[in-house]
Amino acid sequence: MKGEEVAIKVIPKAKMTTAISIEDARREVRILNSLTGHRNLVQFYDAYEDEDNVYIVMELCKGGELLERILSRGGKYSEEDAKAVIFQILSVISFCHLQGVVHRDLKPENFLFLTKDEKSTLKAIDFGLSDFAKPDERLNDIVGSAYYVAPEVLHRSYGTEADMWSIGVIAYILLCGSRPFWARTESGIFRAVLKEEPSFDEAPWPSLSSQAKDFVKILLNKDFRKRMTAAQALCHPWLRNPEELKIPLDIVVYKLVKAYICSSSLRKSALRALAKTLTVDQLYYLQEQFSLLGPNKSGYISLQNFKMALLRNSTDAMKDSGILDFVNMVSSLQYRKLDFEEFAAATISVHQMEALDAWEQHARHGYEFFEKDGNRPIRIEELASDLGLSPSVPVHVVLQDWIRHSDGKLSLLGFVKLLHGFSSRTIPKA
């Protein structure tokens, strides 16, 4: 490093007036030090302190902020140029999320170009608000920048999906040159984020591809469960480029497999039926994830494969974030080996599918498969037990429409509800 130009972030100790601010500075150094090895992540060299300041020494990026580039282009990018930027952002954020790090302040000012060149590498910087987040835990402090903050952050219960909302805002700005949520005051912006829908009617949106609009709309879904993960977004048809694309492992797969294994046999049958309705585009991401887990020659993976795949991708950040503990718990569960068909059933996100325009067709076709192979007569009490309902729930009132009176089997409504519980969007009864 001798003779090399570097960037130094100076944090005055005079500003560290609380235990929280001291911990924030320590955590930023810890995250930068442990998150290593991604080309779109600013390189950390060292940290020092004296009586007055903390100094964080990093790679020097001479190309300026992404925000400056947007403004110099008259406020917006072409679709092709926007794709190149979003691809790099998703690549580094998928890496962070796999390690259990949520950035919490993604905005154009926090991405720097390495050089002035038009095709320069983009680098994520400023992890001052970042935190560790396990897949089964929620964060609750309100941080970030008003225009980019996700609705669930304002509700004080969020995870990595909040970063995906911010990327949706950045993509919207890149493509059309204006912010999706705007007001004169911070409270007004928050109100817009919570209540208003972004406009896709004004120029240039009508002239942009339907895939670009679909990509942004999915990320700006106010229900965080319906947003794509970073790895899924890299597989979206708008971005997909098989020649240069290396899809990263996605930690959400582990979370979904855990939930599947712990499900009743009836719910597993329902998910297997729904998985049979997936399109080629939807299967692409799942096939990529399955291959990353290293199936054997017969096309099966064991739960140990999940652990080994993660260890191949781990940095020191995984230890701090608790991701390794979570994966150890998943890999210790007792379950048979999975072929791709069952893996697809296990890792299907019903919430994400509900956000699709074609959700009703998926549900009806899935129910048809379920009717042929899986549906059976079931008593309301058994169904309540399957769902883990507490004895205080009036099951005969709540579940009466879930079961057909003619033969005691699950109705279409019951099938949809069984897929993930009570929070599903209502669809017409058969």
Protein Blocks (a to p, Z undefined) as FASTA:
>chain_A
ZZpacddddddfklmmbfklmmmmmmmmmmmmmmghiakbccdfbdcddfkbccdddddd
fkbpfklmmmmnoopacfklmmmmmmmmmmmmmmmmmnopafklacfklpccfblbfkbc
cddehjllgccddfkbccfbdedjfklpcfklmnopacfklmmmmmmmmmmmmmnopafb
dcfbfklmmmmmmmmccdfkbccklmpcfklmmmmmmmmpfblklpccfklmmmpmklgc
fklmccdddfklmmmmmmmmmpcfklmmmmmmmmmmpcfklmmmmmmmmmmnopafkopa
cfklmmmmmmmmccfklmmnommmmmmmmmmpccddddfklmmmmmpcfklmmmpmklmm
mmmmmmmmmmmnopacddfklmmmmnopafklcfklmmmmmpcfklopacfklmmmmmno
jkbccdddZZ
